[in-house]
Amino acid sequence: MKLNTIKIILLIFVSSNYVSCKGQEKTKSKLTEEKTSGIGKIVAKIDNQICVIFQDSKGNYWFGSNGKGIYYFEGNQLKQITTENGLVDNTIRGIQEDKMGNVFIETPEGVSKYNGVSFKTLKPIVSPNNNWKLEPNDLWFGYNANDLYRYDGDSLFELKLPRKDLKKALGIDTLTSPFDSNNPYSVYGVNKDKEGNIWFGTFVAGAFRYDGKAFLWIDEKELSILPGNIAPGVRSMIQDKDGYFWLSNFKSKYEIEPNTLEYKKLKGVEKDKPNYFNSGLSDGKGNLWMTTYGGGVWKYDGKTLSNFEIKNGKENVLLFTIYQDNNGIIWLGTDNDGVYKYNGKTFEKFEPNK
């Protein structure tokens, strides 16, 4: 299939700022580059562009920005953490915590590990054996990799997803531009399901589920290049209370056949555009919450799909991510208005110093 290079590059992402930036760095060493210059400076407010929200096991909040580092909220004090404090890069794409309480910050230039005192940059090991495993405490990262990384508590392994016949299944000719510089298997989203299986959403190669032994490939055209050469990417894979999976779109849901590597595609929910969501979660009651870049937040209780408009005056607030904290409170990270917090009825702007 002949692709319009300029058009697909412009439409790959929901926003030009919502980019899965990638920097290729391949080494065979382990943890290096330790820096110990503290945890940042006190600031008055959070940046307008927040891509990631995370609450650690101590109750502190980490707000990852799109170029100005992390805003760390501890109690009633807000600090900004940047490369001056040891971060490998100021563009934040993911934040996780391991069972020891170490916090891992994912950026286009690599992964920084924070142990409460200092930062280290994880250096990936390119395994010739493609060291695939699935352990309960593994951490997974999709940025700065050809495909993705797995961290086992000691080493960061660069892995490749199984290569498929994308031309036969999805009509994609990877020998044509823009695939000479964009990997079709680049991982845009990583989620675990209720059974502990790990899911990977890709640029245009659909979605993969790994159960520790084998892969299930969801090779649907709606998860790849759409009419008009639009490539939204599979960014979020969520499981509802009935066990169905929703893969970055409202149009379809998927049922995984037990004990097999097969699936059924079922009808999702009818709604007007936009048909795709860029971030989602399932709350404690089994409701699905899904964000769209310019269309607000959508809540689906299994029967009804309802919308929450997010506005600052008359201006639409553009949404990057949705997150549920340790107390069940739902948060939003935005492209143009900082952070919002759900009060049980509506989403309101979060002002850390008020």
Secondary structure, DSSP 8 states (H G I E B T S, - for coil): ----HHHHHHHSSSSTTS---------S--SEEEE-S-S-EE-SS--S-EEEEEE-TTS-EEEEEBSS-EEEEETTEEEEE-GGGT-S-SB--EEEE-TTS-EEEEETTEEEEE-SS-EEEE-EEE-TT------TT-EEE-SSSSSEEEE-SS-EEEE------HHHHH---TTSTTTTTS-TT-EEEEEE-TTS-EEEEESSS-EEEE-SS-EEEE--GGGS-BTTTB------EEE-TTS-EEESBSSEEEEE-TTSS-EEEEE-----S--B-SEEEE-TTS-EEEEETTTEEEEE-SS-EEEE--EETTEE--EEEEEE-TTS-EEEEESSS-EEEE-SSSEEE--TT-
